[in-house]
Amino acid sequence: MYSSDQSHPSLEGSYLTACVFYEVLFHKSVLSNTYTAGVSSINVNFLQQIAHDVVNDSLLTWNIGKYNPCSITSLNHVSSNNNITLYPNPAQNVLHTNTNYSFKIYDVLGSLCLYGDNSNAINIESLKSGVYFIELSSLDSTKKIRFVKD
């Protein structure tokens, strides 16, 4: 699975790695994926089957399914609702909202970092610099918004 320099992955090695990532991150079978990256169809089927078998044979060992980073970080889930204001963005120590929703803040890997109830000013001093997602929840709705901590 290495190129001729025995240091870098071959096209097939990179394809196999991508198949494993696909299965793990999206919790979908790679077996029906039609993307070939220029790999021959015989090798595509073989590598997809290997990735699928290895990932699904070891779900508990690797904690696959315990965390779902794509459910939080997917752009499909980021709210563009104009009724909610989140400011400043980027923020340094305090994040303000125009709502009294309870909140949960996740990092880009989907790990819960902070949570609280009914606050318009959220202290984010304890967060490291980076990109986060805040989930604002009321009784009847949930909104997810991306923000940056300076």
N, C-alpha and C positions, 0 to 999 in steps of 0.2 A: 504494500500500500504506500510505498515511498517512491519518489522520483529517482532518477539515476544517481543523484548526489547523496542518496541515503539520509538526507536531512529534512527535506521538505516532502509533504504528502503528494502523492500522485493525484490525478484527477479522480480516480476511483476512491482513493482514501478520503479526499475532501467530500465527495458525494456521499460516502457512507457516514461520515461525521454529520453532514447536513441532515441525512435521513434520521439519525438518532435524535438530533436536536428537535426536528419536526415532531417526532413521536412524543418526546418528553414535554416540550413546551406547549403544544397544542392539543395533547391528549387525543390525537387522531391517528389512524393507521396511515402509514406512508405507502402501503401496498397499492392504493388506488391513485397515487400521485403520478401525473403524466410528465412532470419536468425531468429531463434526462441530463442536462448540463453537458451534453456532448458525449456521454458515456453510451456504449453500445447497448442495445435493448436487452441482450442476454445478460450483460453485467448489471444493468439497472434492476432487472427482476431479482437477480441473485443478491445484490447489495440491499435492496429494499427488504427482502425476506430476512436477511441476517439482522438488520437493524430492528425490524419488527419483533423477531423472535427474542433477541437479547433484551430489549427494553421490556417487553411484556412478560418475560420469564423472571425478571428481577424487580418488579414494582415495589415490593415491600423492602427489599434490601436497600434500594436507592431512594426510598421515601418518595417515589414518583406518585403524584396525585395528592400528597399531603399538602403541598403548596401549589397554587395555580397563579404564577405571575402574570400570565396573559389575561386573566380575567380582570385584573386591576389596571394593567398598563395598556391594554388595547385601546387604540384611538377610537374604536367604535363605542367605547364606554365613557369617554371623556365628554362631559356636558358642555354644550355651547349655549345653555339656557341664559337668556339675557336678563332674567328676573333675579339671578343670584350674582352678587358682586363679591369678588375676592380680591383684597388689596392689602398692602402693596404686593406686587408680583414682578420681580423677585422681592422676597422679604428677608429681613435680618433676624429680628427677635419676636415680633408679634405679627400675626396674620389676622386680618379683620374680615368679617362677612356682614352682609346686611340681613342675615337671617338668625333665627334662634334654633337652628337645627342641632341635633347631636352630631358629633363628628368622629371620624376615624381617619388617621393619616397613615398611608402606606408608602414604603420605599419602592423603587423600581422593580425589585424582585418580588413584591407582593407581601412583604413582611409588615405586620402591624407595628407602627412606631409610637403613636400617640392616640388617645381617644378621650372623649369627654362629652358632657351634656350641655345643651343650651347656652352657648357662649358666642358672643359677637367678637371677642378678642381672644385669640388662641396663642398662648405662649409657645413658641417653637425654638427657644434658645437651646434646648437639649439636642436638637437635630443637627447632624453634620450637614455641611454644604452639599447641595445636590438637587436632583429632581424628585418630587414627591407627588402623590395623588391624595387629595382629601375627598372623603365620602361624607356628604352632608345628608342626614336622614331626618325626616319628619314622620308623622304617623302614616301618611299616604304616599310619600315619594322619597326617592334617593337620587342624589346628583353626585357625580364624580368630576372633579376639576383638577387639572394638572397645575402645579406651582413649583417655583424654584426657591430654595433656601440659600441665601448668600453666605 
